[in-house]
Amino acid sequence: MKKKSTKHARTKAKVSNTDAGDQATNEGNLSIEGEVGKLTAIVGSKVATDGKLQERLATYEKIIGSAEKQFEAIGEALNVIREDELYKGPFTSFEEYCRSKWDYADKHAYRLIDSFKAMKILRSAQIPESLLPKNEYHVRTLLRLSDEGDWEKDWKKVLKAAKDDASKIKGSLVESTLSKDKERETPKKTKSGVLEKVLGWIKRDIDKLTDLDEAKKLIEKIQKEIESLKK
C-alpha cells in the first residue's frame, strides 16, 4: 500500500509539472501574441498614415498638373508638399522632388511658393479682387523689387500710381513704380562723400606708411573709389 501511494504521488507531481509547463507555454504564447499584435497595430497604423500622405500628395500633384498658368494654386500646392514633407519616400529633398517630378529649378519652385504667400498677404489686407496682381509677372516683379515685409505696402503704392483703376495695372507700371522706390532707398555715391572717405583714409594711414608698397596700396584703394563715381 505504501508503494502504491508513492507511485500515485509521483504521477500527480508529473501531471502538476506538465500543467505548470503548459501554463507557462500558454502565457509565453500570449505574451508573444500580444507583442505581435502591438507590432501589427503599429505597422497597420504606419501603412494607413502613409496611405493618407500618398492620397494628399496625389491631390496636390493633381492641382499642380492641371493648374497650368494658375501660379497661385501651384504655389500653394508646392508649399503644402514642402512643409508637410509629402515628397519623402522616393525623394530625399523637396528640391530633388521638384526637379525630378516637375522639371522645376529650385529658384522657380520657391518663387512660386513666395508668389502664393504674397497673394495670401494681399488678400488678407482686403484689397479688392480686381486690384490684386493679375498675373505671375506682376507678382514676380513685386518679389524682385520689394522685401517680404513690404509686399502689402509696396503693392498699395502701385495701386496709388494706377489711381485704383484695374485697367491701368500693367507690368510696366508695376516695374516703374517699384523701381523708383528702390532707387530712392539706395544711397548714391556723391563726389563729396567719396572725397570725405578718401581724406579719412589719408589722415588715418599717412603716419603708418613705412614703405613704398603700402603707399601704392593706399593709392590703388583711392583710385578704385574714384573710379566708382564714373559708374
Stockholm file with secondary structure:
# STOCKHOLM 1.0

chainA/1-231         MKKKSTKHARTKAKVSNTDAGDQATNEGNLSIEGEVGKLTAIVGSKVATDGKLQERLATYEKIIGSAEKQFEAIGEALNVIREDELYKGPFTSFEEYCRSKWDYADKHAYRLIDSFKAMKILRSAQIPESLLPKNEYHVRTLLRLSDEGDWEKDWKKVLKAAKDDASKIKGSLVESTLSKDKERETPKKTKSGVLEKVLGWIKRDIDKLTDLDEAKKLIEKIQKEIESLKK
#=GR chainA/1-231 SS CHHHHHHHHHHHHHHHHHHHHHHHHHHHHHHHHHHHHHHHHHHHHHHHHHHHHHHHHHHHHHHHHHHTTCHHHHHHHHHHHHHTTTTBTTBSSHHHHIIIIICCCHHHHHHHHHHHHHHHHHHHTTCCGGGSCCSHHHHHHHHHHSCGGGHHHHHHHHHHHTTTCGGGCCHHHHHHHHHHHHHHHSCCCCHHHHHHHHHHHHHHHGGGCCSHHHHHHHHHHHHHHHHHTTC
#=GC SS_cons         CHHHHHHHHHHHHHHHHHHHHHHHHHHHHHHHHHHHHHHHHHHHHHHHHHHHHHHHHHHHHHHHHHHTTCHHHHHHHHHHHHHTTTTBTTBSSHHHHIIIIICCCHHHHHHHHHHHHHHHHHHHTTCCGGGSCCSHHHHHHHHHHSCGGGHHHHHHHHHHHTTTCGGGCCHHHHHHHHHHHHHHHSCCCCHHHHHHHHHHHHHHHGGGCCSHHHHHHHHHHHHHHHHHTTC
//
